[in-house]
Amino acid sequence: MKIDLSMHGSPPPGPAALQQTPQYARALTAMGAQVQGITGRVDDGIAAQALVVRRRMGPITLNWLPRGPIWRPEQSSQQRDTFLSCMTGVMSGGGLWIGNADSDSAAAELASHGFRPLIAPQSVAQLDLRAPIKERQAAQHGKWRNRLRHAEAAGLVISEREFDPARDAAFLRREAAQRRTRGYRALPLGFCLAFARQNPGAARIWSAHRANELAAQMLILHHGTTATYHIGWSGALGRKTSAHNLLLWEAQNWLSARGVVRLDLGPIEAANAPGLARFKLGSGAKLCALGPTTIRFSRPALFQKRHSAAA
């Protein structure tokens, strides 16, 4: 297997979470982060890829591997093992690794290369967009589907367009206010701006209006064959008319028609945000358990780096 290094990586060899896409890497790089793409190639193309975010913390280099690597379907266990060995060995300076495994099986593979559980796993909601419309409708919870019908009959006008940092500044201000009120944390709002500027056309915003009154909006990030629900806002009219149900339905149909196979709806936190959890899972999304956050520390590489610097 040949290992290539690059700043942003290539399109991943399979469906990937936002954090393992070149679009994400370009946005982070524009914000001043260092992202290392590690690609494993075989004779017939890309076999595996990992995007690693690097950060210096005093004498330590922190290598963060979020929800990777991404494998080509039916990749052999031998090739997966080879890539993981190369991935941890090719980074200069060694240092500390933090990995967010995408599944229990991925965590087991990382464990065989020195990664140890650190934080308990979380679950996320994922919408499979490969199914026909009727099948996706049938997968919706009955109450969710009733709210969708209510929204369809409420006289809402739905529009979709490219996210514009200047035009949509008010949308980001509403999101900032929403975060303060509800007390949740997410990627900084500057990430939206960097993502849109570095990936023209990939940040899409859906809006619902009635009689020129804005009811609700939703921002989705499109990255190759997958997409991510990023920000949602709903006003009093939107809540009254169940506008968010209609926006998510229209968005997933738009994405599916353009070859997107999966829409990631984000973490499920039933205890802290039960209403949001019901909304996500009621849409027909599946609850997917990730693996634990893991840690790997390369003591010899760290010692050598400090020793060389002192010399």
Residue pairs with C-beta under 8 A, 6 or more apart in sequence:
1 40
1 41
1 42
1 47
1 79
1 82
1 83
1 86
2 40
2 41
2 42
3 38
3 39
3 40
3 41
3 83
3 86
3 90
4 37
4 38
4 39
4 41
5 36
5 37
5 38
5 39
5 90
6 37
6 39
7 25
7 29
7 35
7 36
7 37
8 22
8 25
8 26
8 29
8 35
8 37
8 51
9 22
9 25
9 35
9 37
9 38
9 39
9 49
9 51
10 22
10 37
10 39
10 46
10 49
11 21
11 22
11 224
12 20
12 21
12 46
12 49
12 70
12 224
13 45
13 46
13 47
13 48
13 49
13 70
13 71
13 72
13 73
14 70
14 71
14 72
14 73
15 70
15 225
15 226
15 261
15 262
16 67
16 68
16 70
16 223
16 224
16 226
17 66
17 67
17 102
17 226
17 228
17 264
18 24
18 221
18 223
18 226
18 228
18 264
19 51
19 66
19 67
19 68
19 100
20 49
20 50
20 51
20 66
20 67
20 68
20 69
20 70
21 51
21 223
21 224
21 226
22 37
22 51
22 223
23 195
23 198
23 199
23 202
23 221
23 223
23 224
24 51
24 195
24 223
25 35
25 37
25 51
26 195
26 198
26 199
27 191
27 194
27 195
27 198
27 199
28 35
28 53
28 191
28 194
29 35
29 198
30 194
30 197
30 198
31 190
31 191
31 194
33 53
33 55
34 53
34 54
34 55
35 51
35 52
35 53
35 54
36 51
36 52
36 53
36 54
36 63
36 91
37 49
37 50
37 51
37 52
38 49
38 50
38 51
38 52
38 69
38 86
38 87
38 90
39 46
39 48
39 49
40 46
40 47
40 48
40 49
40 79
40 82
40 83
40 86
41 47
42 79
45 72
46 72
47 71
47 72
47 75
47 79
47 83
48 69
48 70
48 71
48 72
48 75
48 79
48 80
48 83
49 68
49 69
49 70
50 65
50 68
50 69
50 70
50 83
50 87
51 65
51 66
51 68
52 63
52 64
52 65
52 68
52 87
52 91
53 63
53 64
53 66
54 61
54 62
54 63
54 64
54 91
55 61
55 62
55 64
56 62
57 96
59 302
59 305
59 306
59 309
60 95
60 96
60 302
61 91
61 93
61 94
61 95
61 96
61 305
62 95
62 96
62 98
63 91
63 95
63 96
63 97
63 98
64 97
64 98
64 99
65 97
65 98
65 99
65 100
66 99
66 100
67 100
67 101
67 102
67 290
68 99
68 102
69 83
69 84
69 87
71 80
80 109
81 109
81 112
84 109
84 110
84 112
84 113
85 113
88 97
88 113
88 114
88 296
88 298
93 301
93 302
93 305
94 298
94 300
94 301
94 302
94 304
94 305
95 297
95 298
95 301
95 302
95 305
96 295
96 296
96 297
96 298
96 302
97 115
97 295
97 296
97 297
97 298
98 118
98 293
98 294
98 295
99 110
99 115
99 293
99 294
99 295
99 296
100 290
100 291
100 293
100 294
101 107
101 110
101 115
101 121
101 290
101 291
101 292
101 293
101 294
102 290
102 291
103 288
103 289
103 290
103 291
104 121
104 289
104 291
105 291
106 291
107 115
107 117
107 121
107 291
107 292
107 294
110 291
110 294
110 296
111 117
111 294
113 296
114 296
114 298
115 294
115 295
115 296
116 294
116 295
116 296
117 292
117 293
117 294
118 292
118 293
118 294
118 295
119 292
119 293
120 292
121 289
121 290
121 291
121 292
121 293
122 267
122 268
122 269
122 290
123 267
123 268
123 287
123 288
123 289
123 290
124 264
124 265
124 266
124 267
124 268
124 287
124 288
124 290
125 264
125 265
125 266
125 267
125 268
125 277
125 280
125 281
125 283
125 285
125 286
125 287
125 288
126 262
126 263
126 264
126 265
126 285
126 286
126 288
127 136
127 252
127 262
127 263
127 264
127 265
127 283
127 284
127 285
127 286
128 136
128 261
128 262
128 286
129 136
129 252
129 255
129 256
129 260
129 261
129 262
129 263
130 256
130 261
131 139
133 253
133 256
136 252
136 284
137 145
137 284
139 284
140 148
140 282
140 283
140 284
141 278
141 281
141 282
141 283
141 284
143 282
144 245
144 279
144 282
144 283
144 284
147 242
147 245
148 242
148 245
148 246
148 249
150 241
150 242
150 245
151 208
151 241
151 242
151 243
151 245
151 246
152 246
154 210
154 241
154 242
154 243
155 210
155 211
156 208
156 209
156 210
156 215
156 241
156 243
156 246
157 208
157 209
157 210
158 206
158 207
158 208
158 246
158 247
158 250
159 206
159 207
159 209
160 204
160 205
160 206
160 207
160 250
160 251
160 254
161 204
161 205
162 196
162 200
162 201
162 203
162 204
162 205
163 192
163 196
163 203
163 204
163 205
163 219
164 196
165 192
165 193
165 196
165 197
168 205
171 205
171 217
171 219
171 231
171 233
172 189
172 192
174 233
175 189
175 231
175 233
176 189
178 233
179 185
179 186
184 273
186 231
187 230
192 203
192 219
192 230
192 231
195 202
195 203
195 221
196 202
196 203
199 223
201 222
202 221
202 222
202 223
203 219
203 220
203 221
203 222
203 230
204 219
204 220
204 221
204 222
204 251
204 254
205 217
205 218
205 219
205 220
206 217
206 218
206 220
206 247
206 250
206 251
207 214
207 216
207 217
207 247
208 214
208 215
208 216
208 217
208 238
208 241
208 243
208 246
208 247
209 215
210 237
210 241
213 237
214 235
214 237
215 234
215 235
215 237
215 238
215 241
215 243
216 232
216 233
216 234
216 235
216 237
216 238
216 243
216 244
216 247
217 232
217 233
217 247
218 229
218 231
218 232
218 233
218 244
218 247
218 248
218 251
219 230
219 231
219 232
220 227
220 228
220 229
220 230
220 251
220 255
220 263
221 227
221 228
221 230
222 255
222 258
222 260
225 259
225 260
225 261
225 262
226 260
226 261
226 262
226 263
226 264
227 255
227 260
227 262
227 263
227 264
228 263
228 264
228 266
229 248
229 251
229 263
229 264
229 265
229 266
232 244
232 247
234 243
234 244
237 243
238 244
244 279
245 279
245 283
248 283
249 283
251 263
252 263
252 283
255 263
263 285
265 280
265 283
265 285
266 280
268 277
268 280
268 281
268 287
269 276
269 277
270 277
281 287
